[in-house]
Amino acid sequence: MFSYILRRLGAVVLVLIGSTFLVYNLTAISGDPLEGLRLSTEPNAALLLEMAIRDLQLDIPPPIRYFAWITGILGFSGTPTFGLTIGGTPVWDLLGLAIPISIRLVIIATILSILVGITIGIISALRQYSRFDYTITFFAFLFFSLPIFWVAVLLKQFAAIEFNDFLLEPVIGTSWLIGFSLFGGLFWGGILGGNKAKFWITFGVAFAVTFATLFYISATGWLLTPSLGPVLITLMAIGIAVGITQLSNGVANRRALYTSLGVAGLTPVFYFIMQPIFSTEFEGWLMLVLAAAAIAVGAGAGILFGGDDKRAIARTGALTAFLSAGLIVLDRFMQSWNDYYNNEWVFGRPIATVGDSTTELGGDYWLTGIDAFTHLLLPTAALMLISVAGYVRYSRASLLEVLNQDYIRTARAKGLNERTVIMRHAFRNSLIPLTTIMAFDFAGVIGGAIITERVFAWRGMGTLFNDGLAAFDLNLVMGVILITSISALLFNLVADLVYAALDPRIRVTK
């Protein structure tokens, strides 16, 4: 394993040198970064031009200049440096500000896309040729074909500007109530419905639930003062417990079901325990402590009451506890929504369209958390819509291929229940081709983020790249290229290691 990683890292270095050398020289000959100074009529223009040429080493041919640039990054001439921009600012200072912004956007969008896309794709494959499958396939092809810049602009217009206008008077008209309810009925009927009778029953229930929910939201002004409350949180936790148990162990496993329901039953107790803690000077590291405590409680319950299947039931209990605790935290954020909405720097328009944060906001952990969410919401959604559609298609096709293999028929012939066949045999093997796609998707999300950052005015890596290209700022462009290239190559390495872990036929030591 160690020798394999060393060999791959060596290959990564060679690829980086070759690719950056090519990009460096092509960028260097693409334009004149000092054209403005050359055409300037200022008295000191000649002096400034001479100083810029010296600082940027423009009197050196690009191939030779490249090696000076790479040795500067490696620190052979002293302190490692990425060079200076045309304006004289160190490139690394700009990258240090932009990298966390882009990582936050790309990582969250990628992880959510993988989780949501694979889950939907697996369910679609298990229900092949059903209304659910046809509906999901239609939307997957629809979103997959949409250009990212168009999706970003539409989200900015309708999910931000129009929605903020709506919040000034959040009353849903009768025609909109009926329209949304009809759409909800058709959507859930198409997904869950089987024969005609089941379809119309599902349609009727979904229509009624959607209409009642929207009417309640409109009548109570819930959007301005949202909350879940202990009762709804408990009901949602019970639903989570049943769903996780069904997927992991099956509800027929009474020990697993009772353990997860018991963990969910503790939710209202912890809800009231946490309220005083949330009211103190809460900090981010406490959230990690609470998450670890929730997982420990759930896993402990599984170990105590899991019997002969302690490990599997402990995982079920831990996941149930983690998600249930997440509902309590979500409710606390919702309690601060009205304060955020009425903040003088928000101006009653909470869904942000520009920037990654409200710099003048201030406030406690909950206000700043809401602010980060509102700024992250639309860019993440824009990137996710495209990526999720791809994962749905790939995971569906991969699982269907695996289900037709001989060892799956053998597992069924031996009498294993369908859940064991799917989760322990088919699902794991269906992930093997997806690992490669995940690595390539990371690079694709970075490319999409460049456009998304432009639309939503985020000062991330994409913005720096655009600025560098517009000004023919070679050092700035190469700084972004180098960081993104290293990230993409390392993710490919991780994908290969995960591939080997999933497929026992592959040995990375050879």
C-alpha angles and dihedrals in degrees: 000000000000094000091048091053090049091051091049092048089052090052089048090055092051092048091049093051093048096045097043091047090054095045092044094055095042091050092046093057096040096085149338113269091194098050091115092055093046091056094040120117094201115128093239095042093110092052093047090048091052092049092049092050090051096045094046094039091231091155089069119083112256097245091055092039089056092062090048088052095049093046089051090055091049090050097239091141096046128283112025110256138176091208131243132299121237088265092055097253117137108254092220091060090057092044091050090059096041102044097067090048094052094041091053091052099040099041095048093045092047096047093046091046092052095047097044097038097048092045093052092042093052092049090047091052092049089052097043116178092008124126087259091055094047092047095048093044091052094051092042092056090042096053093038090060096049118104113240096230091054092050091049093051093048092049090049092052102041106022094043116019098033093039092050089052089051092053090063085073108008099195118134112215123229094251091052091047091055093042095051091044092052090050091048091050093049093044097051092038089055093047102041103021121103118176122010095271093051091045094055093044090052090045092052094047093046091047092051095045093047092047093048093046095049092044090053091048091050097044096047099038088237093163091067096044105025124177140151103209128203096283097054091041090054093049091048091048090053090051090050090050093052093045095049092045091050092052098042108032107356124249089261086074096086095189091056093044095048092045094052092043089050090052090048089049089061091060098091090048092054090042092065093038092055098049095080090045091052090052093060127080092295119196135190097253089060088062090061090050092051092048091051091047092051092050090048092052093049094045091045091054090051092050093048098046103021097095113191093350098054098142097054094042091046089056090050092049093046094051092046092050093047094052093043090052087050089060090055091051091046090054091053091053089049090054089062094048095095091051089051093046092053095043112127092234095051095054093205092295104106101168102081124219100179133051134356098269145004101255096195095047103095115167133124132310093279096051093047090047092054089047092053090049096050091050093045097044103081100037090049092047091051092053093042097053091062098039096045091054090055094049091049091055096044097044092047093051093044095052093046089053092049093048089061094056122112096241090058090055088047092052091051092046090054089061101254113156117252094250092057091046092051102039102036102033115016101034097052093048092046088061093061098083091037093064091069091047091052091057093050090044091058090060089045092052089052089055091048090048090060090062094039093051088051093053095045096036097240114166094223135124092290093057092048090050092051091047091049094051093046092052096036086239100169099187093049093049092047093048090057092043092052095049094046092045092052090049093050094047093048091050088053089053091050089049091055091051092048089047090056092047092053096044113053089193089072121077118190092197093073 
